[in-house]
Amino acid sequence: MTKKKKKKKRKLLWIPAILILLIAAVGIIGAAMLGQLDRQKLSDILINSGVTEEGYRNIAIFGVDSREGELESGTRSDTIIIASINKKSGDIKLVSVYRDTYLDNTDGSYRKATEAYANGGADLAVNMLNKNLDLDIEDYVTVDFEAVIEVVDELGGVEVTLDDEEVYWLNAYLVETSEVTGRSYTEVTSSGTQTLTGIQAMAYCRIRYTTGWDYKRTERQRTVLTQIFLKAQQQGITSLISVVNNMLPYVYTSLSNTELISLASGISKYSIADSQGFPFENTTATISSADCVIPQTLASNVAELHELLYDDTDYTVSSTVQEISDYISSVTGVY
């Protein structure tokens, strides 16, 4: 496994394509606003030997369950999403890595994927994704409750279709989300297609006690991301300037101003092309008293991931991923 020097990190919204879109729309004003962003260096990123995908840019998105605004580390990442951008076509594919997936924590110890961010922030979490999934991620985004609420409200809400079970749990989650953020809320009174406010959308993203459990929760998160993206595309320049300005306090990313503006130059062609959860084939097992999601197998799931992201139907996983996959199978008995 090789090491590659990483660039810098700063704070960002839930999906980098949204910020890129906004910057493209507001032009010079948006670029000037970016000068307000905090800049910090990111340590080395691990990339498995032989792993490279020309023509694509992968960005890790972490949504942390933070009550005190801790974005750098110390809190688990309830949301782990890989946003893969095809530079030529502009297609964006979103893949949620289930938070309870049993993986190598990069040091040979095996834990749930969600624990990497708590133990080592974005550095460790990105390394975890790269090592276990044969990826070459070099950029990331981290947000908490406030960022999601802020951007949805700034965009005038997002449209989501709810069933009766989701309405019940959305309203239940509104109570704690309000206590954590200090924001008031209005309950959702019926199922069907609704325009959710920021706090309602955040509560919707947190739902996990319904049919489908955490698998369904990651689908809801990707649904909200997609709706944010589509809603942002509909905004006029004046509205977008306001959105950019108000979201700056919540932005923490590895992307430099130059990179953001470069990506923004082709923003009109961006679209959400696919959205799935990983591992695609899985089961569950209790390991050290913890309920974990077990890939069936990691190697075959990684090969399927590369087919989804890069249309590579003949991908052979690295020796590193194969070793991790064999270890997980030997410990769990899942083949």
Disulfide bonds with the S-S distance in Angstrom:
none
